[in-house]
Amino acid sequence: MVLIAGCSAQATGPTATQKQPASSASAPSTTATRFNLAVAIDSINAAPTITYQQDCTTSAGGSDLTTHRTITVDARKDRARVDLELPDSASAAAKRMHMTVISSAEEFLITSPDWTGSQAGAWMRVDGRTARIQGLTPSQAGTVPRGLNAFIQSGRATSNSISGTVPAEDAVYALGLTGMLKDPDLITSLTGEVPATVFFDPATGAIQRLEVTGDGGDVTGQSTEKSKDLVESAFQLTHCTITIDQVGEPVEIALPKSSEIRDAP
């Protein structure tokens, strides 16, 4: 079984379950915009479900490598599902791989329509570390996307956006660099922040998307496996957009039958 690291979270359009701050004919002040953002995040956090898309691009060797995730969370049942589409290598001509990861209160499960032979149609039971490398955190049943949960306003607010930063620990997920989680020494060494912008509906205050880019950030770190330059370039070459599809609407995350589940080799 081949397991490949991928991306992180994203956000889009307003929903009926999100609080709707009063609209204003003029551009809001920084204070007012910060308040609207806090209301929107609190609303997402209180919602029972969320679905969002995560699209990440890493520019390397003259080509762009893209990864796409659809993340659905049902906090009431403590379940989350991630559907991934990602390249199977660092080549521009790489095949696209598809995987699905499901977490429940009891276990983490992975499957892929690309598996053949004895693995075809099976679900593999994996540990939390393997699930995190795929971008699914043990606390994924929380409805606020990783990155948005740690957004810090540090720049100018406009009528529909707020600029700020995301700390390195959360940027690993927000930029889809979860393959770094294979190296625990590297993760604990990471410091710094990356630029980010939250876009929202100025009439309702509902969050539409979060854009995160490593370019312009100051994240650094290293380990015996990865040099400081390699780590810094991984962040600087990556950009992700997290777009929210729905908040609070009914979802169904079905678990596979027990006969379909196997322990990963």
TACORCOR-V713037 format. One record per backbone hydrogen bond with DSSP energy under -1.0 kcal/mol. CO is the residue of the C=O (numbers start at 1). NH is the residue of the N-H. If there is no record, write none. Layout:
co=CO nh=NH
co=CO nh=NH
This chain:
co=6 nh=178
co=15 nh=18
co=29 nh=33
co=30 nh=34
co=31 nh=35
co=32 nh=36
co=33 nh=37
co=34 nh=38
co=35 nh=39
co=36 nh=40
co=37 nh=41
co=38 nh=42
co=39 nh=43
co=40 nh=44
co=41 nh=45
co=42 nh=46
co=48 nh=75
co=49 nh=248
co=50 nh=73
co=51 nh=245
co=51 nh=246
co=52 nh=71
co=53 nh=243
co=54 nh=69
co=55 nh=241
co=56 nh=67
co=57 nh=239
co=58 nh=65
co=60 nh=63
co=63 nh=60
co=65 nh=58
co=67 nh=56
co=68 nh=85
co=69 nh=54
co=70 nh=83
co=71 nh=52
co=72 nh=81
co=73 nh=50
co=74 nh=79
co=79 nh=74
co=80 nh=103
co=81 nh=72
co=82 nh=101
co=83 nh=70
co=84 nh=99
co=85 nh=68
co=86 nh=97
co=91 nh=94
co=95 nh=88
co=97 nh=86
co=99 nh=84
co=100 nh=111
co=101 nh=82
co=102 nh=109
co=103 nh=80
co=107 nh=104
co=108 nh=126
co=109 nh=102
co=110 nh=124
co=111 nh=100
co=112 nh=115
co=116 nh=119
co=117 nh=120
co=119 nh=122
co=123 nh=262
co=124 nh=110
co=125 nh=264
co=127 nh=131
co=128 nh=132
co=129 nh=133
co=130 nh=134
co=131 nh=136
co=132 nh=135
co=133 nh=6
co=137 nh=140
co=139 nh=142
co=145 nh=149
co=148 nh=151
co=152 nh=165
co=156 nh=163
co=160 nh=200
co=161 nh=158
co=162 nh=198
co=163 nh=154
co=163 nh=155
co=164 nh=196
co=165 nh=152
co=166 nh=194
co=167 nh=171
co=168 nh=172
co=170 nh=174
co=171 nh=175
co=172 nh=177
co=173 nh=176
co=177 nh=180
co=178 nh=181
co=179 nh=182
co=180 nh=183
co=183 nh=187
co=184 nh=188
co=191 nh=220
co=192 nh=168
co=193 nh=218
co=194 nh=166
co=195 nh=213
co=196 nh=164
co=197 nh=211
co=198 nh=162
co=199 nh=208
co=199 nh=209
co=201 nh=205
co=204 nh=21
co=206 nh=201
co=208 nh=244
co=209 nh=199
co=210 nh=242
co=211 nh=197
co=212 nh=240
co=214 nh=217
co=220 nh=191
co=226 nh=223
co=227 nh=231
co=228 nh=232
co=229 nh=233
co=230 nh=234
co=231 nh=235
co=232 nh=236
co=233 nh=237
co=235 nh=238
co=237 nh=59
co=238 nh=214
co=239 nh=57
co=240 nh=212
co=241 nh=55
co=242 nh=11
co=242 nh=210
co=243 nh=53
co=246 nh=51
co=257 nh=260
co=258 nh=261
co=260 nh=123
co=262 nh=125
